[in-house]
């Protein structure tokens, strides 16, 4: 099953994700949060998706299954855009 996942959904480290974003290699929408429990509804009515809930696990982040939003557990940066 794992081989059917798009490459960008393959498991990887938080550092890899931040590296890719910082170098503009991917247009991931990174959201810093202070709580492990997050929810996502996509990016507005046009690009939205059913509300889904995630719990940020050990890697320190979770990628939304529907959109390219990445929630990163980082209390110090939470709330910043
Ligand atoms: Zn989403």
PDB file of the backbone (N, CA, C, O) and the ligand in Angstrom, with CONECT records:
HET     ZN  A 101       1
ATOM      1  N   UNK A   1       0.824  -1.205   0.000  1.00  0.00           N
ATOM      2  CA  UNK A   1       0.000   0.000   0.000  1.00  0.00           C
ATOM      3  C   UNK A   1       0.861   1.258   0.000  1.00  0.00           C
ATOM      4  O   UNK A   1       0.531   2.244  -0.659  1.00  0.00           O
ATOM      5  N   UNK A   2       1.957   1.218   0.738  1.00  0.00           N
ATOM      6  CA  UNK A   2       2.784   2.409   0.872  1.00  0.00           C
ATOM      7  C   UNK A   2       3.322   2.864  -0.482  1.00  0.00           C
ATOM      8  O   UNK A   2       3.522   4.057  -0.710  1.00  0.00           O
ATOM      9  N   UNK A   3       3.551   1.915  -1.367  1.00  0.00           N
ATOM     10  CA  UNK A   3       4.121   2.275  -2.651  1.00  0.00           C
ATOM     11  C   UNK A   3       3.132   3.056  -3.510  1.00  0.00           C
ATOM     12  O   UNK A   3       3.524   3.659  -4.508  1.00  0.00           O
ATOM     13  N   UNK A   4       1.850   3.051  -3.131  1.00  0.00           N
ATOM     14  CA  UNK A   4       0.857   3.767  -3.917  1.00  0.00           C
ATOM     15  C   UNK A   4       0.697   5.217  -3.463  1.00  0.00           C
ATOM     16  O   UNK A   4       0.011   6.005  -4.114  1.00  0.00           O
ATOM     17  N   UNK A   5       1.321   5.557  -2.368  1.00  0.00           N
ATOM     18  CA  UNK A   5       1.233   6.929  -1.885  1.00  0.00           C
ATOM     19  C   UNK A   5       2.044   7.844  -2.789  1.00  0.00           C
ATOM     20  O   UNK A   5       3.093   7.450  -3.301  1.00  0.00           O
ATOM     21  N   UNK A   6       1.558   9.069  -2.986  1.00  0.00           N
ATOM     22  CA  UNK A   6       2.389  10.046  -3.703  1.00  0.00           C
ATOM     23  C   UNK A   6       3.696  10.246  -2.952  1.00  0.00           C
ATOM     24  O   UNK A   6       3.756  10.100  -1.732  1.00  0.00           O
ATOM     25  N   UNK A   7       4.724  10.576  -3.686  1.00  0.00           N
ATOM     26  CA  UNK A   7       6.047  10.697  -3.079  1.00  0.00           C
ATOM     27  C   UNK A   7       6.051  11.679  -1.919  1.00  0.00           C
ATOM     28  O   UNK A   7       6.704  11.442  -0.903  1.00  0.00           O
ATOM     29  N   UNK A   8       5.317  12.792  -2.070  1.00  0.00           N
ATOM     30  CA  UNK A   8       5.371  13.808  -1.025  1.00  0.00           C
ATOM     31  C   UNK A   8       4.623  13.400   0.231  1.00  0.00           C
ATOM     32  O   UNK A   8       4.670  14.108   1.237  1.00  0.00           O
ATOM     33  N   UNK A   9       3.932  12.267   0.185  1.00  0.00           N
ATOM     34  CA  UNK A   9       3.252  11.801   1.382  1.00  0.00           C
ATOM     35  C   UNK A   9       4.058  10.729   2.108  1.00  0.00           C
ATOM     36  O   UNK A   9       3.648  10.227   3.155  1.00  0.00           O
ATOM     37  N   UNK A  10       5.198  10.390   1.541  1.00  0.00           N
ATOM     38  CA  UNK A  10       6.021   9.370   2.176  1.00  0.00           C
ATOM     39  C   UNK A  10       6.522   9.861   3.529  1.00  0.00           C
ATOM     40  O   UNK A  10       6.753  11.056   3.712  1.00  0.00           O
ATOM     41  N   UNK A  11       6.687   8.959   4.458  1.00  0.00           N
ATOM     42  CA  UNK A  11       7.175   9.355   5.773  1.00  0.00           C
ATOM     43  C   UNK A  11       8.535  10.027   5.679  1.00  0.00           C
ATOM     44  O   UNK A  11       9.408   9.587   4.930  1.00  0.00           O
ATOM     45  N   UNK A  12       8.702  11.067   6.422  1.00  0.00           N
ATOM     46  CA  UNK A  12       9.990  11.753   6.443  1.00  0.00           C
ATOM     47  C   UNK A  12      10.071  12.551   7.737  1.00  0.00           C
ATOM     48  O   UNK A  12       9.094  12.682   8.474  1.00  0.00           O
ATOM     49  N   UNK A  13      11.232  13.066   7.985  1.00  0.00           N
ATOM     50  CA  UNK A  13      11.429  13.756   9.250  1.00  0.00           C
ATOM     51  C   UNK A  13      10.950  15.193   9.172  1.00  0.00           C
ATOM     52  O   UNK A  13      10.799  15.755   8.087  1.00  0.00           O
ATOM     53  N   UNK A  14      10.720  15.769  10.313  1.00  0.00           N
ATOM     54  CA  UNK A  14      10.308  17.165  10.374  1.00  0.00           C
ATOM     55  C   UNK A  14      11.364  18.062   9.752  1.00  0.00           C
ATOM     56  O   UNK A  14      11.039  19.029   9.064  1.00  0.00           O
ATOM     57  N   UNK A  15      12.603  17.747   9.989  1.00  0.00           N
ATOM     58  CA  UNK A  15      13.691  18.535   9.409  1.00  0.00           C
ATOM     59  C   UNK A  15      13.618  18.536   7.888  1.00  0.00           C
ATOM     60  O   UNK A  15      13.845  19.562   7.247  1.00  0.00           O
ATOM     61  N   UNK A  16      13.301  17.380   7.318  1.00  0.00           N
ATOM     62  CA  UNK A  16      13.196  17.290   5.865  1.00  0.00           C
ATOM     63  C   UNK A  16      12.091  18.202   5.343  1.00  0.00           C
ATOM     64  O   UNK A  16      12.256  18.877   4.327  1.00  0.00           O
ATOM     65  N   UNK A  17      10.980  18.212   6.040  1.00  0.00           N
ATOM     66  CA  UNK A  17       9.853  19.039   5.621  1.00  0.00           C
ATOM     67  C   UNK A  17      10.210  20.516   5.693  1.00  0.00           C
ATOM     68  O   UNK A  17       9.987  21.261   4.739  1.00  0.00           O
ATOM     69  N   UNK A  18      10.761  20.934   6.818  1.00  0.00           N
ATOM     70  CA  UNK A  18      11.111  22.343   6.984  1.00  0.00           C
ATOM     71  C   UNK A  18      12.183  22.751   5.987  1.00  0.00           C
ATOM     72  O   UNK A  18      12.180  23.875   5.485  1.00  0.00           O
ATOM     73  N   UNK A  19      13.085  21.845   5.707  1.00  0.00           N
ATOM     74  CA  UNK A  19      14.135  22.113   4.722  1.00  0.00           C
ATOM     75  C   UNK A  19      13.520  22.374   3.348  1.00  0.00           C
ATOM     76  O   UNK A  19      13.880  23.335   2.667  1.00  0.00           O
ATOM     77  N   UNK A  20      12.604  21.520   2.958  1.00  0.00           N
ATOM     78  CA  UNK A  20      11.958  21.655   1.654  1.00  0.00           C
ATOM     79  C   UNK A  20      11.184  22.962   1.556  1.00  0.00           C
ATOM     80  O   UNK A  20      11.218  23.640   0.530  1.00  0.00           O
ATOM     81  N   UNK A  21      10.488  23.306   2.629  1.00  0.00           N
ATOM     82  CA  UNK A  21       9.697  24.540   2.628  1.00  0.00           C
ATOM     83  C   UNK A  21      10.610  25.759   2.589  1.00  0.00           C
ATOM     84  O   UNK A  21      10.361  26.706   1.844  1.00  0.00           O
ATOM     85  N   UNK A  22      11.657  25.730   3.387  1.00  0.00           N
ATOM     86  CA  UNK A  22      12.562  26.872   3.455  1.00  0.00           C
ATOM     87  C   UNK A  22      13.254  27.134   2.125  1.00  0.00           C
ATOM     88  O   UNK A  22      13.602  28.271   1.810  1.00  0.00           O
ATOM     89  N   UNK A  23      13.447  26.085   1.358  1.00  0.00           N
ATOM     90  CA  UNK A  23      14.105  26.247   0.070  1.00  0.00           C
ATOM     91  C   UNK A  23      13.103  26.351  -1.076  1.00  0.00           C
ATOM     92  O   UNK A  23      13.468  26.260  -2.249  1.00  0.00           O
ATOM     93  N   UNK A  24      11.827  26.545  -0.713  1.00  0.00           N
ATOM     94  CA  UNK A  24      10.772  26.733  -1.722  1.00  0.00           C
ATOM     95  C   UNK A  24      10.692  25.567  -2.693  1.00  0.00           C
ATOM     96  O   UNK A  24      10.281  25.729  -3.842  1.00  0.00           O
ATOM     97  N   UNK A  25      11.085  24.395  -2.224  1.00  0.00           N
ATOM     98  CA  UNK A  25      10.993  23.238  -3.100  1.00  0.00           C
ATOM     99  C   UNK A  25       9.560  22.742  -3.185  1.00  0.00           C
ATOM    100  O   UNK A  25       9.170  22.091  -4.153  1.00  0.00           O
ATOM    101  N   UNK A  26       8.790  23.056  -2.168  1.00  0.00           N
ATOM    102  CA  UNK A  26       7.404  22.642  -2.153  1.00  0.00           C
ATOM    103  C   UNK A  26       6.553  23.787  -1.637  1.00  0.00           C
ATOM    104  O   UNK A  26       7.009  24.624  -0.858  1.00  0.00           O
ATOM    105  N   UNK A  27       5.314  23.806  -2.085  1.00  0.00           N
ATOM    106  CA  UNK A  27       4.417  24.862  -1.631  1.00  0.00           C
ATOM    107  C   UNK A  27       3.545  24.339  -0.497  1.00  0.00           C
ATOM    108  O   UNK A  27       2.318  24.417  -0.547  1.00  0.00           O
ATOM    109  N   UNK A  28       4.190  23.818   0.500  1.00  0.00           N
ATOM    110  CA  UNK A  28       3.453  23.334   1.654  1.00  0.00           C
ATOM    111  C   UNK A  28       3.005  24.512   2.507  1.00  0.00           C
ATOM    112  O   UNK A  28       3.716  25.507   2.649  1.00  0.00           O
ATOM    113  N   UNK A  29       1.826  24.377   3.062  1.00  0.00           N
ATOM    114  CA  UNK A  29       1.301  25.394   3.953  1.00  0.00           C
ATOM    115  C   UNK A  29       1.580  24.934   5.383  1.00  0.00           C
ATOM    116  O   UNK A  29       0.882  24.071   5.916  1.00  0.00           O
ATOM    117  N   UNK A  30       2.593  25.511   5.984  1.00  0.00           N
ATOM    118  CA  UNK A  30       2.996  25.081   7.320  1.00  0.00           C
ATOM    119  C   UNK A  30       2.305  25.925   8.378  1.00  0.00           C
ATOM    120  O   UNK A  30       2.332  27.155   8.328  1.00  0.00           O
ATOM    121  N   UNK A  31       1.697  25.257   9.321  1.00  0.00           N
ATOM    122  CA  UNK A  31       1.015  25.936  10.417  1.00  0.00           C
ATOM    123  C   UNK A  31       1.663  25.497  11.731  1.00  0.00           C
ATOM    124  O   UNK A  31       1.716  24.307  12.044  1.00  0.00           O
ATOM    125  N   UNK A  32       2.148  26.465  12.483  1.00  0.00           N
ATOM    126  CA  UNK A  32       2.742  26.140  13.777  1.00  0.00           C
ATOM    127  C   UNK A  32       1.664  26.191  14.845  1.00  0.00           C
ATOM    128  O   UNK A  32       0.896  27.150  14.933  1.00  0.00           O
ATOM    129  N   UNK A  33       1.621  25.152  15.645  1.00  0.00           N
ATOM    130  CA  UNK A  33       0.589  25.068  16.673  1.00  0.00           C
ATOM    131  C   UNK A  33       1.222  24.750  18.025  1.00  0.00           C
ATOM    132  O   UNK A  33       2.334  24.227  18.106  1.00  0.00           O
ATOM    133  N   UNK A  34       0.484  25.079  19.081  1.00  0.00           N
ATOM    134  CA  UNK A  34       0.987  24.855  20.427  1.00  0.00           C
ATOM    135  C   UNK A  34       0.354  23.631  21.074  1.00  0.00           C
ATOM    136  O   UNK A  34       0.688  23.259  22.199  1.00  0.00           O
ATOM    137  N   UNK A  35      -0.566  23.013  20.339  1.00  0.00           N
ATOM    138  CA  UNK A  35      -1.296  21.883  20.896  1.00  0.00           C
ATOM    139  C   UNK A  35      -1.218  20.700  19.953  1.00  0.00           C
ATOM    140  O   UNK A  35      -1.250  20.870  18.734  1.00  0.00           O
ATOM    141  N   UNK A  36      -1.114  19.502  20.508  1.00  0.00           N
ATOM    142  CA  UNK A  36      -0.996  18.310  19.659  1.00  0.00           C
ATOM    143  C   UNK A  36      -2.291  17.975  18.929  1.00  0.00           C
ATOM    144  O   UNK A  36      -2.275  17.261  17.926  1.00  0.00           O
ATOM    145  N   UNK A  37      -3.397  18.482  19.423  1.00  0.00           N
ATOM    146  CA  UNK A  37      -4.679  18.185  18.799  1.00  0.00           C
ATOM    147  C   UNK A  37      -5.050  19.307  17.836  1.00  0.00           C
ATOM    148  O   UNK A  37      -5.279  20.443  18.252  1.00  0.00           O
ATOM    149  N   UNK A  38      -5.106  18.981  16.549  1.00  0.00           N
ATOM    150  CA  UNK A  38      -5.413  19.990  15.539  1.00  0.00           C
ATOM    151  C   UNK A  38      -6.528  19.493  14.642  1.00  0.00           C
ATOM    152  O   UNK A  38      -6.817  18.298  14.585  1.00  0.00           O
ATOM    153  N   UNK A  39      -7.155  20.436  13.936  1.00  0.00           N
ATOM    154  CA  UNK A  39      -8.164  20.075  12.948  1.00  0.00           C
ATOM    155  C   UNK A  39      -7.900  20.885  11.695  1.00  0.00           C
ATOM    156  O   UNK A  39      -7.274  21.943  11.749  1.00  0.00           O
ATOM    157  N   UNK A  40      -8.386  20.379  10.552  1.00  0.00           N
ATOM    158  CA  UNK A  40      -8.150  21.048   9.282  1.00  0.00           C
ATOM    159  C   UNK A  40      -9.402  20.965   8.426  1.00  0.00           C
ATOM    160  O   UNK A  40     -10.045  19.918   8.351  1.00  0.00           O
ATOM    161  N   UNK A  41      -9.743  22.066   7.787  1.00  0.00           N
ATOM    162  CA  UNK A  41     -10.877  22.082   6.858  1.00  0.00           C
ATOM    163  C   UNK A  41     -10.426  22.567   5.489  1.00  0.00           C
ATOM    164  O   UNK A  41     -11.254  22.920   4.650  1.00  0.00           O
ATOM    165  N   UNK A  42      -9.122  22.587   5.261  1.00  0.00           N
ATOM    166  CA  UNK A  42      -8.614  23.054   3.973  1.00  0.00           C
ATOM    167  C   UNK A  42      -8.489  24.566   3.937  1.00  0.00           C
ATOM    168  O   UNK A  42      -8.454  25.233   4.971  1.00  0.00           O
ATOM    169  N   UNK A  43      -8.425  25.087   2.727  1.00  0.00           N
ATOM    170  CA  UNK A  43      -8.194  26.520   2.554  1.00  0.00           C
ATOM    171  C   UNK A  43      -9.421  27.206   1.981  1.00  0.00           C
ATOM    172  O   UNK A  43      -9.438  27.566   0.803  1.00  0.00           O
ATOM    173  N   UNK A  44     -10.429  27.389   2.788  1.00  0.00           N
ATOM    174  CA  UNK A  44     -11.624  28.091   2.347  1.00  0.00           C
ATOM    175  C   UNK A  44     -12.600  27.198   1.617  1.00  0.00           C
ATOM    176  O   UNK A  44     -12.321  26.027   1.360  1.00  0.00           O
ATOM    177  N   UNK A  45     -13.781  27.779   1.275  1.00  0.00           N
ATOM    178  CA  UNK A  45     -14.863  26.988   0.655  1.00  0.00           C
ATOM    179  C   UNK A  45     -14.447  26.302  -0.640  1.00  0.00           C
ATOM    180  O   UNK A  45     -14.821  25.152  -0.871  1.00  0.00           O
ATOM    181  N   UNK A  46     -13.690  26.977  -1.479  1.00  0.00           N
ATOM    182  CA  UNK A  46     -13.338  26.408  -2.780  1.00  0.00           C
ATOM    183  C   UNK A  46     -12.346  25.257  -2.665  1.00  0.00           C
ATOM    184  O   UNK A  46     -12.443  24.250  -3.367  1.00  0.00           O
ATOM    185  N   UNK A  47     -11.395  25.435  -1.763  1.00  0.00           N
ATOM    186  CA  UNK A  47     -10.348  24.429  -1.637  1.00  0.00           C
ATOM    187  C   UNK A  47     -10.485  23.630  -0.344  1.00  0.00           C
ATOM    188  O   UNK A  47      -9.546  22.972   0.105  1.00  0.00           O
ATOM    189  N   UNK A  48     -11.659  23.705   0.231  1.00  0.00           N
ATOM    190  CA  UNK A  48     -11.859  23.039   1.504  1.00  0.00           C
ATOM    191  C   UNK A  48     -12.065  21.544   1.369  1.00  0.00           C
ATOM    192  O   UNK A  48     -12.111  20.999   0.266  1.00  0.00           O
ATOM    193  N   UNK A  49     -12.185  20.900   2.506  1.00  0.00           N
ATOM    194  CA  UNK A  49     -12.436  19.457   2.549  1.00  0.00           C
ATOM    195  C   UNK A  49     -13.130  19.166   3.865  1.00  0.00           C
ATOM    196  O   UNK A  49     -13.167  20.025   4.746  1.00  0.00           O
ATOM    197  N   UNK A  50     -13.680  17.967   4.013  1.00  0.00           N
ATOM    198  CA  UNK A  50     -14.335  17.634   5.283  1.00  0.00           C
ATOM    199  C   UNK A  50     -13.401  17.868   6.457  1.00  0.00           C
ATOM    200  O   UNK A  50     -12.197  17.630   6.369  1.00  0.00           O
ATOM    201  N   UNK A  51     -13.969  18.334   7.550  1.00  0.00           N
ATOM    202  CA  UNK A  51     -13.144  18.616   8.726  1.00  0.00           C
ATOM    203  C   UNK A  51     -12.545  17.329   9.260  1.00  0.00           C
ATOM    204  O   UNK A  51     -13.239  16.338   9.490  1.00  0.00           O
ATOM    205  N   UNK A  52     -11.253  17.374   9.446  1.00  0.00           N
ATOM    206  CA  UNK A  52     -10.568  16.199   9.961  1.00  0.00           C
ATOM    207  C   UNK A  52      -9.730  16.597  11.169  1.00  0.00           C
ATOM    208  O   UNK A  52      -9.233  17.720  11.257  1.00  0.00           O
ATOM    209  N   UNK A  53      -9.586  15.661  12.091  1.00  0.00           N
ATOM    210  CA  UNK A  53      -8.819  15.919  13.294  1.00  0.00           C
ATOM    211  C   UNK A  53      -7.557  15.077  13.289  1.00  0.00           C
ATOM    212  O   UNK A  53      -7.561  13.923  12.862  1.00  0.00           O
ATOM    213  N   UNK A  54      -6.480  15.673  13.770  1.00  0.00           N
ATOM    214  CA  UNK A  54      -5.222  14.958  13.847  1.00  0.00           C
ATOM    215  C   UNK A  54      -4.609  15.154  15.219  1.00  0.00           C
ATOM    216  O   UNK A  54      -4.852  16.158  15.889  1.00  0.00           O
ATOM    217  N   UNK A  55      -3.822  14.194  15.620  1.00  0.00           N
ATOM    218  CA  UNK A  55      -3.021  14.342  16.826  1.00  0.00           C
ATOM    219  C   UNK A  55      -1.562  14.266  16.408  1.00  0.00           C
ATOM    220  O   UNK A  55      -1.126  13.289  15.798  1.00  0.00           O
ATOM    221  N   UNK A  56      -0.824  15.297  16.740  1.00  0.00           N
ATOM    222  CA  UNK A  56       0.587  15.336  16.360  1.00  0.00           C
ATOM    223  C   UNK A  56       1.360  14.321  17.194  1.00  0.00           C
ATOM    224  O   UNK A  56       1.364  14.379  18.424  1.00  0.00           O
ATOM    225  N   UNK A  57       2.000  13.410  16.515  1.00  0.00           N
ATOM    226  CA  UNK A  57       2.721  12.340  17.198  1.00  0.00           C
ATOM    227  C   UNK A  57       4.188  12.641  17.390  1.00  0.00           C
ATOM    228  O   UNK A  57       4.611  13.796  17.433  1.00  0.00           O
ATOM    229  N   UNK A  58       4.939  11.589  17.501  1.00  0.00           N
ATOM    230  CA  UNK A  58       6.346  11.694  17.853  1.00  0.00           C
ATOM    231  C   UNK A  58       7.208  12.500  16.868  1.00  0.00           C
ATOM    232  O   UNK A  58       8.138  13.181  17.301  1.00  0.00           O
ATOM    233  N   UNK A  59       6.928  12.443  15.564  1.00  0.00           N
ATOM    234  CA  UNK A  59       7.774  13.227  14.645  1.00  0.00           C
ATOM    235  C   UNK A  59       7.695  14.725  14.901  1.00  0.00           C
ATOM    236  O   UNK A  59       8.574  15.476  14.476  1.00  0.00           O
ATOM    237  N   UNK A  60       6.638  15.169  15.600  1.00  0.00           N
ATOM    238  CA  UNK A  60       6.514  16.587  15.894  1.00  0.00           C
ATOM    239  C   UNK A  60       5.685  17.340  14.868  1.00  0.00           C
ATOM    240  O   UNK A  60       5.594  18.567  14.917  1.00  0.00           O
ATOM    241  N   UNK A  61       5.081  16.613  13.940  1.00  0.00           N
ATOM    242  CA  UNK A  61       4.241  17.271  12.937  1.00  0.00           C
ATOM    243  C   UNK A  61       3.251  16.255  12.392  1.00  0.00           C
ATOM    244  O   UNK A  61       3.388  15.052  12.608  1.00  0.00           O
ATOM    245  N   UNK A  62       2.243  16.765  11.675  1.00  0.00           N
ATOM    246  CA  UNK A  62       1.325  15.885  10.965  1.00  0.00           C
ATOM    247  C   UNK A  62       0.930  16.558   9.664  1.00  0.00           C
ATOM    248  O   UNK A  62       0.681  17.763   9.630  1.00  0.00           O
ATOM    249  N   UNK A  63       0.876  15.786   8.605  1.00  0.00           N
ATOM    250  CA  UNK A  63       0.458  16.305   7.315  1.00  0.00           C
ATOM    251  C   UNK A  63      -1.001  15.970   7.094  1.00  0.00           C
ATOM    252  O   UNK A  63      -1.433  14.845   7.345  1.00  0.00           O
ATOM    253  N   UNK A  64      -1.769  16.956   6.620  1.00  0.00           N
ATOM    254  CA  UNK A  64      -3.174  16.714   6.324  1.00  0.00           C
ATOM    255  C   UNK A  64      -3.282  15.737   5.154  1.00  0.00           C
ATOM    256  O   UNK A  64      -2.539  15.832   4.177  1.00  0.00           O
ATOM    257  N   UNK A  65      -4.215  14.807   5.270  1.00  0.00           N
ATOM    258  CA  UNK A  65      -4.383  13.817   4.203  1.00  0.00           C
ATOM    259  C   UNK A  65      -5.028  14.421   2.967  1.00  0.00           C
ATOM    260  O   UNK A  65      -4.871  13.903   1.862  1.00  0.00           O
ATOM    261  N   UNK A  66      -5.757  15.522   3.154  1.00  0.00           N
ATOM    262  CA  UNK A  66      -6.523  16.108   2.049  1.00  0.00           C
ATOM    263  C   UNK A  66      -5.768  17.221   1.330  1.00  0.00           C
ATOM    264  O   UNK A  66      -5.710  17.254   0.101  1.00  0.00           O
ATOM    265  N   UNK A  67      -5.198  18.120   2.105  1.00  0.00           N
ATOM    266  CA  UNK A  67      -4.492  19.231   1.491  1.00  0.00           C
ATOM    267  C   UNK A  67      -3.009  19.132   1.871  1.00  0.00           C
ATOM    268  O   UNK A  67      -2.592  18.187   2.541  1.00  0.00           O
ATOM    269  N   UNK A  68      -2.239  20.098   1.442  1.00  0.00           N
ATOM    270  CA  UNK A  68      -0.798  20.038   1.701  1.00  0.00           C
ATOM    271  C   UNK A  68      -0.408  20.809   2.951  1.00  0.00           C
ATOM    272  O   UNK A  68       0.733  21.246   3.095  1.00  0.00           O
ATOM    273  N   UNK A  69      -1.353  20.967   3.835  1.00  0.00           N
ATOM    274  CA  UNK A  69      -1.062  21.680   5.067  1.00  0.00           C
ATOM    275  C   UNK A  69      -0.296  20.770   6.035  1.00  0.00           C
ATOM    276  O   UNK A  69      -0.608  19.590   6.198  1.00  0.00           O
ATOM    277  N   UNK A  70       0.705  21.361   6.659  1.00  0.00           N
ATOM    278  CA  UNK A  70       1.501  20.615   7.624  1.00  0.00           C
ATOM    279  C   UNK A  70       1.413  21.328   8.970  1.00  0.00           C
ATOM    280  O   UNK A  70       1.726  22.513   9.082  1.00  0.00           O
ATOM    281  N   UNK A  71       0.989  20.598   9.974  1.00  0.00           N
ATOM    282  CA  UNK A  71       0.900  21.167  11.309  1.00  0.00           C
ATOM    283  C   UNK A  71       2.146  20.766  12.087  1.00  0.00           C
ATOM    284  O   UNK A  71       2.453  19.585  12.256  1.00  0.00           O
ATOM    285  N   UNK A  72       2.844  21.781  12.549  1.00  0.00           N
ATOM    286  CA  UNK A  72       4.087  21.535  13.272  1.00  0.00           C
ATOM    287  C   UNK A  72       3.925  21.972  14.719  1.00  0.00           C
ATOM    288  O   UNK A  72       3.517  23.098  15.006  1.00  0.00           O
ATOM    289  N   UNK A  73       4.253  21.057  15.623  1.00  0.00           N
ATOM    290  CA  UNK A  73       4.144  21.389  17.043  1.00  0.00           C
ATOM    291  C   UNK A  73       5.345  22.243  17.442  1.00  0.00           C
ATOM    292  O   UNK A  73       6.471  21.760  17.561  1.00  0.00           O
ATOM    293  N   UNK A  74       5.064  23.521  17.642  1.00  0.00           N
ATOM    294  CA  UNK A  74       6.125  24.459  18.024  1.00  0.00           C
ATOM    295  C   UNK A  74       5.499  25.626  18.779  1.00  0.00           C
ATOM    296  O   UNK A  74       5.168  26.650  18.182  1.00  0.00           O
ATOM    297  N   UNK A  75       5.337  25.472  20.086  1.00  0.00           N
ATOM    298  CA  UNK A  75       4.654  26.504  20.890  1.00  0.00           C
ATOM    299  C   UNK A  75       5.266  27.889  20.745  1.00  0.00           C
ATOM    300  O   UNK A  75       4.554  28.890  20.812  1.00  0.00           O
ATOM    301  N   UNK A  76       6.559  27.956  20.549  1.00  0.00           N
ATOM    302  CA  UNK A  76       7.221  29.257  20.460  1.00  0.00           C
ATOM    303  C   UNK A  76       6.857  29.995  19.168  1.00  0.00           C
ATOM    304  O   UNK A  76       6.904  31.225  19.122  1.00  0.00           O
ATOM    305  N   UNK A  77       6.496  29.253  18.127  1.00  0.00           N
ATOM    306  CA  UNK A  77       6.164  29.893  16.859  1.00  0.00           C
ATOM    307  C   UNK A  77       4.679  29.876  16.577  1.00  0.00           C
ATOM    308  O   UNK A  77       4.234  30.431  15.572  1.00  0.00           O
ATOM    309  N   UNK A  78       3.905  29.250  17.445  1.00  0.00           N
ATOM    310  CA  UNK A  78       2.471  29.161  17.239  1.00  0.00           C
ATOM    311  C   UNK A  78       1.856  30.557  17.213  1.00  0.00           C
ATOM    312  O   UNK A  78       2.237  31.427  17.996  1.00  0.00           O
ATOM    313  N   UNK A  79       0.904  30.760  16.308  1.00  0.00           N
ATOM    314  CA  UNK A  79       0.239  32.043  16.213  1.00  0.00           C
ATOM    315  C   UNK A  79       0.894  32.988  15.239  1.00  0.00           C
ATOM    316  O   UNK A  79       0.295  33.988  14.845  1.00  0.00           O
ATOM    317  N   UNK A  80       2.121  32.687  14.841  1.00  0.00           N
ATOM    318  CA  UNK A  80       2.770  33.513  13.840  1.00  0.00           C
ATOM    319  C   UNK A  80       2.376  33.033  12.453  1.00  0.00           C
ATOM    320  O   UNK A  80       2.038  31.866  12.257  1.00  0.00           O
ATOM    321  N   UNK A  81       2.423  33.930  11.515  1.00  0.00           N
ATOM    322  CA  UNK A  81       2.043  33.548  10.156  1.00  0.00           C
ATOM    323  C   UNK A  81       3.274  33.289   9.314  1.00  0.00           C
ATOM    324  O   UNK A  81       3.157  32.954   8.135  1.00  0.00           O
TER     325      UNK A  81
HETATM  326 ZN    ZN A 101      -6.382  19.907   5.191  1.00  0.00          ZN
END
